[in-house]
Amino acid sequence: MPEYGPQPVERQLPTEEARDLLDLVREMARREVRPTVDADEEAGRFPRDTFRQLSASGLLGLPYPSEYGGGDQPYEVYLQVLEELAHASLTVGLGTSVHTLSCHALAEFGSKEQRSARLPDMLGGGTLGAYCLSEPTSGSDAASLRTKARRDGDEWVIEGTKAWITHGGIADFYTVLARTGEAGPRGITAFLVPGDAPGLTFAAPERKMGMRGSPTAQVHFDGVRLPEHNRVGEEGQGFAIALSALASGRLGIAACAVGLAQAALDEALRYLHQRRQFGRPLADFQGLHFMVADMATQIEAGRSLLLTAARLRDSGRPFARQAAMAKLHCTDAAMRVTTDAVQLLGGYGYTTDFPLERHMREAKVLQIVEGTNQIQRLVIARDLLGPEEG
């Protein structure tokens, strides 16, 4: 008898070590992540123990140097790990991507002393990070942020509010962008803020339509004092640091979108083989063949696009436009695929008896985070045409 339903994704992995790593992640996702995801999401419960296991296994620092506790893995491999995690749980996949984004500033722009002192705990010490750029009045227009950091003797004092912060209230450290000078992008500086810093408080988590197991909250800075060595990079370099991190972070979101879409397609394929109508399995009906063919093509195109961008990054070549393209295509595809998957199951797709209604709700946020898809179109067009005049 043939084996019906979804087949394992054919991976493009450069080494035997990378293949072993993906096998480890796939088994961990099957054994540790997938069994609890439905209950965690329904209860709004963050799976912190899962992230401790990921950290202990070296999976929270994969693209960073082993000198500081990282995994020395290229982005081509790291993104496929994210896809596997998001296939099992978008909360876990996206949380891993956010943590990696939170480490970027220190790993790429911190001094050697800062990296040696702090990165090992951030990459493999069981801690969890958050990234604080957006504010209540500055989302897409990130350069207009208002949170301020002023010097007071040998310290910095931060005042303001950040919004839509994944892991807000539960993170162990926060990478924070704050204004230290003139208006606009040149007056922004990056800081590393401990999660238990005096003056750091949090609003109640947002009540979201999806990803309820992943807390998203406002973060308030009420006179948070930091020593000079908590500044990351040069004063006024923060916006450049933020853009550098976001280009890589968009690839992480694209990989999560592909994993989510693949999970929805896999669930739909299983159902089409099991469900019978008019005396035949639904898998026999040509009209449904066309739907699953389109879904699979969108997923595979997105996977190829994000891995192409990853290889550009790994080779040290410009990749921001391709990262924006990957984020745009993969998240739009995830929205279409999850919607079609619900349709394929009919009424059952609309119930919580199957995970597809959750996948559909989760897919929507991926078109918004790390820059809305309208912003991705601006990034792509400006790279092709040059900046607007005037």
VOGU-3710 file (C-alpha; in Angstrom, 3 decimals, decimal comma):
1> mpeygpqpve> 0,000/0,000/0,000  1,349/3,480/-0,789  1,922/5,926/2,060  -0,619/8,686/1,590  -0,444/12,202/2,892  2,420/14,658/3,374  5,962/13,585/2,673  9,114/14,937/4,392  10,421/18,192/2,928  13,516/17,737/0,763
11> rqlpteeard> 16,134/19,831/2,529  19,009/21,718/0,933  21,742/21,265/3,532  25,439/21,946/2,973  26,991/19,435/5,415  26,358/16,145/7,191  26,473/18,091/10,469  23,590/20,257/9,244  21,572/17,189/8,267  22,097/15,720/11,748
21> lldlvremar> 21,042/19,035/13,257  17,788/19,087/11,281  17,067/15,498/12,316  17,572/16,525/15,969  15,249/19,523/15,597  12,573/17,499/13,820  12,609/14,855/16,563  12,560/17,476/19,328  9,631/19,219/17,650  7,735/15,941/17,365
31> revrptvdad> 8,453/14,842/20,924  8,533/18,073/22,949  6,759/20,857/21,049  3,838/19,498/19,041  2,088/17,515/21,847  1,388/20,635/23,950  0,901/23,367/21,354  -2,895/23,234/21,151  -3,342/23,355/24,934  -0,716/26,081/25,350
41> eeagrfprdt> -2,297/28,300/22,718  -5,814/27,802/24,068  -4,677/28,622/27,607  -2,447/31,517/26,548  0,478/29,739/28,201  4,056/30,522/27,109  6,141/27,307/26,755  9,177/28,567/28,674  10,427/25,040/29,406  10,626/24,427/25,651
51> frqlsasgll> 12,876/27,450/25,236  15,121/26,225/28,055  15,461/22,926/26,198  16,213/24,744/22,954  18,893/26,768/24,715  20,433/23,697/26,334  20,532/22,027/22,905  22,321/25,019/21,365  19,367/26,016/19,172  18,995/29,618/20,401
61> glpypseygg> 22,373/30,749/19,101  22,789/28,868/15,837  23,939/31,696/13,502  26,440/33,160/15,981  30,149/32,292/16,592  31,013/29,308/18,763  33,624/31,542/20,420  30,712/33,114/22,307  28,543/30,036/22,703  26,870/30,066/19,294
71> gdqpyevylq> 26,469/27,301/16,758  28,585/28,582/13,829  25,747/27,738/11,454  25,059/29,629/8,222  21,703/31,333/7,818  20,852/28,754/5,156  20,773/26,134/7,919  19,381/28,323/10,714  16,330/29,276/8,644  15,498/25,642/7,952
81> vleelahasl> 15,664/24,996/11,705  13,188/27,858/12,196  10,892/26,346/9,579  10,842/23,023/11,435  10,100/24,728/14,756  7,325/26,882/13,259  5,857/23,796/11,581  5,301/22,412/15,081  4,454/25,719/16,830  4,546/29,256/15,484
91> tvglgtsvht> 4,972/30,549/19,055  8,199/28,551/19,351  9,451/29,294/15,836  8,765/33,023/15,994  10,041/33,203/19,581  13,338/31,680/18,456  13,539/34,215/15,636  12,858/37,122/18,033  15,488/35,870/20,471  18,031/35,635/17,648
101> lschalaefg> 17,101/39,170/16,560  17,580/40,387/20,138  21,151/39,048/20,194  22,105/40,625/16,852  23,107/44,083/18,101  25,555/42,804/20,690  26,909/40,008/18,490  27,558/42,261/15,488  28,257/45,684/17,025  29,295/45,068/20,634
111> skeqrsarlp> 32,876/45,311/21,827  34,892/42,157/22,338  34,615/42,663/26,098  30,831/43,002/25,890  30,480/39,922/23,738  32,736/37,812/25,948  30,901/38,863/29,110  27,279/38,655/27,908  26,799/36,569/24,779  27,398/33,099/26,281
121> dmlgggtlga> 24,370/33,516/28,578  22,294/35,046/25,784  23,091/32,276/23,305  23,152/29,177/25,473  22,576/30,078/29,094  18,828/29,621/29,200  18,003/33,322/28,972  15,394/34,797/26,623  15,562/38,093/24,729  13,158/40,731/23,411
131> yclseptsgs> 13,660/43,450/20,805  12,329/46,948/21,568  11,989/49,189/18,521  8,280/49,890/17,941  6,356/52,406/20,051  2,687/53,382/20,415  3,204/56,237/17,913  6,049/54,837/15,781  5,591/51,507/14,072  6,394/51,597/10,371
141> daaslrtkar> 8,028/55,032/10,887  10,576/53,641/13,319  12,958/56,609/12,967  10,396/58,815/14,732  10,690/56,914/18,011  10,390/59,014/21,196  11,863/56,868/23,966  14,822/58,881/25,264  18,131/58,038/26,873  20,076/60,837/28,539
151> rdgdewvieg> 23,437/60,882/30,218  23,604/61,372/33,974  27,219/61,233/35,068  28,574/57,799/34,174  25,117/56,365/33,547  22,325/56,485/30,986  18,720/57,070/32,063  15,950/55,746/29,789  12,405/57,131/29,744  9,576/56,082/27,433
161> tkawithggi> 7,367/53,238/26,240  7,864/50,501/23,682  4,901/48,679/22,150  4,110/45,323/20,511  7,084/43,677/22,185  7,205/39,902/21,798  8,272/38,353/25,139  7,435/41,647/26,862  7,295/40,964/30,600  8,977/37,557/30,484
171> adfytvlart> 12,294/38,263/28,726  15,583/38,218/30,621  17,071/41,023/28,507  15,810/43,701/26,122  17,664/45,213/23,184  16,330/48,775/23,203  16,575/51,579/20,650  16,319/55,024/22,242  16,823/58,617/21,181  20,055/60,176/22,452
181> geagprgita> 20,329/63,099/20,040  18,733/64,954/17,147  15,446/64,023/15,511  15,592/61,377/12,819  17,656/58,234/12,410  21,031/59,735/13,353  19,975/60,465/16,924  19,223/56,858/17,958  21,409/54,584/20,097  21,137/50,902/21,078
191> flvpgdapgl> 21,208/49,647/24,677  21,037/46,299/26,440  18,589/46,388/29,379  18,362/43,560/31,960  14,865/42,213/32,473  14,999/42,969/36,203  16,255/46,560/35,905  14,639/48,956/38,416  12,124/51,204/36,678  11,282/48,591/34,013
201> tfaaperkmg> 7,576/47,680/34,075  5,135/46,020/31,725  1,535/46,437/30,647  -0,864/43,518/30,536  -0,313/41,323/27,462  -2,268/42,287/24,368  -5,399/40,245/23,659  -4,630/38,878/20,191  -6,537/36,883/17,587  -3,667/34,403/17,314
211> mrgsptaqvh> -0,366/33,372/18,907  -1,962/33,586/22,326  0,825/31,541/23,901  3,348/34,237/22,941  3,009/37,312/25,188  3,071/40,690/23,431  3,108/43,715/25,716  4,069/47,334/26,144  7,353/47,887/27,990  7,677/51,009/30,154
221> fdgvrlpehn> 10,995/52,651/31,037  10,583/54,910/34,057  14,059/56,223/34,838  15,837/52,960/34,027  19,527/53,494/34,804  22,250/51,737/32,849  26,033/51,847/33,070  27,978/53,011/30,020  28,967/49,454/29,129  25,296/48,655/28,419
231> rvgeegqgfa> 25,397/50,921/25,381  25,856/48,819/22,225  27,796/50,291/19,308  28,540/53,971/18,925  26,261/56,746/20,099  23,947/57,590/17,192  24,545/54,243/15,467  21,342/52,647/16,739  19,187/53,060/13,659  21,817/51,452/11,431
241> ialsalasgr> 22,029/48,603/13,957  18,233/48,254/13,884  18,092/48,103/10,080  20,879/45,523/10,013  18,991/43,353/12,487  15,659/43,743/10,680  17,012/42,557/7,327  18,057/39,292/8,981  14,917/39,165/11,122  12,714/39,338/8,035
251> lgiaacavgl> 14,274/36,124/6,815  13,351/34,560/10,145  9,722/35,604/9,725  9,730/34,245/6,159  11,004/30,881/7,411  8,309/30,789/10,104  5,678/31,547/7,457  6,876/28,659/5,306  6,786/26,303/8,296  3,256/27,387/9,201
261> aqaaldealr> 2,025/27,062/5,613  3,615/23,613/5,295  1,879/22,498/8,491  -1,467/23,651/7,090  -0,899/21,861/3,794  0,168/18,671/5,584  -2,992/18,702/7,698  -5,162/19,281/4,622  -3,520/16,419/2,720  -4,139/14,019/5,583
271> ylhqrrqfgr> -7,787/15,019/5,692  -8,298/14,676/1,927  -7,158/11,060/2,062  -9,275/10,202/5,098  -12,537/11,986/4,274  -14,910/10,299/1,816  -17,740/11,935/-0,134  -19,860/10,488/-2,946  -18,219/7,115/-2,319  -14,650/8,329/-2,909
281> pladfqglhf> -11,860/9,996/-0,905  -11,771/13,752/-1,352  -8,243/13,267/-2,695  -9,782/11,846/-5,889  -11,538/15,091/-6,892  -9,737/17,102/-9,554  -10,973/20,488/-8,356  -9,232/19,899/-5,033  -6,092/18,741/-6,849  -5,772/22,234/-8,305
291> mvadmatqie> -6,006/23,828/-4,858  -3,321/21,667/-3,243  -1,053/22,063/-6,278  -1,266/25,853/-5,956  -0,671/25,676/-2,199  2,404/23,478/-2,578  3,806/25,682/-5,344  3,464/28,839/-3,235  5,256/27,142/-0,332  8,097/25,804/-2,452
301> agrsllltaa> 8,581/29,145/-4,204  8,787/30,880/-0,838  11,265/28,343/0,505  13,523/28,829/-2,514  13,289/32,611/-2,261  14,262/32,776/1,401  17,144/30,312/0,981  18,481/32,333/-1,946  18,480/35,418/0,287  20,156/33,409/3,061
311> rlrdsgrpfa> 22,968/32,329/0,747  23,540/35,946/-0,244  23,813/36,841/3,434  26,146/33,933/4,140  28,452/35,005/1,306  28,652/38,567/2,611  26,717/40,074/-0,285  23,825/42,586/-0,046  20,570/40,798/0,722  18,117/43,377/2,131
321> rqaamaklhc> 15,982/43,511/-1,031  15,818/39,724/-1,273  14,973/39,512/2,455  12,087/41,919/1,925  10,916/39,871/-1,072  11,077/36,672/0,972  9,156/38,196/3,876  6,539/39,609/1,499  6,007/36,457/-0,549  6,213/33,886/2,245
331> tdaamrvttd> 3,830/35,653/4,619  1,289/36,417/1,884  1,563/32,778/0,816  1,014/31,592/4,398  -2,206/33,629/4,561  -3,460/32,150/1,277  -2,439/28,588/2,085  -3,973/28,541/5,560  -7,199/30,069/4,216  -7,372/27,440/1,469
341> avqllggygy> -6,612/24,678/3,965  -9,607/25,732/6,067  -11,718/25,690/2,903  -10,581/22,183/2,006  -11,872/20,867/5,322  -15,193/22,675/4,973  -17,028/23,044/8,247  -14,427/20,996/10,096  -11,756/23,516/9,122  -13,702/26,200/10,957
351> ttdfplerhm> -13,734/24,251/14,233  -11,095/23,896/16,902  -11,159/20,121/16,416  -8,467/20,704/13,774  -5,505/23,111/13,993  -6,259/24,883/10,715  -8,419/27,668/12,144  -5,515/28,436/14,508  -3,027/28,380/11,640  -5,203/30,825/9,710
361> reakvlqive> -5,390/33,214/12,666  -1,652/32,929/13,247  -0,754/33,592/9,621  -2,253/37,078/9,705  0,279/38,489/12,144  3,186/37,430/9,930  2,065/39,990/7,342  2,461/42,693/10,020  5,526/41,952/12,173  9,123/42,922/11,240
371> gtnqiqrlvi> 7,713/45,595/8,930  4,293/45,302/7,314  4,141/43,879/3,823  3,393/47,379/2,542  6,750/48,460/3,986  8,422/45,462/2,294  7,101/46,713/-1,050  8,618/50,127/-0,342  11,973/48,542/0,528  11,955/46,507/-2,683
381> ardllgpeeg> 10,907/49,409/-4,910  13,431/51,831/-3,423  16,218/49,327/-3,926  15,185/48,900/-7,566  14,472/52,543/-8,370  16,572/54,482/-5,889  15,245/56,833/-3,187  12,453/59,239/-4,033  13,525/62,762/-4,971  12,468/65,788/-2,981
//
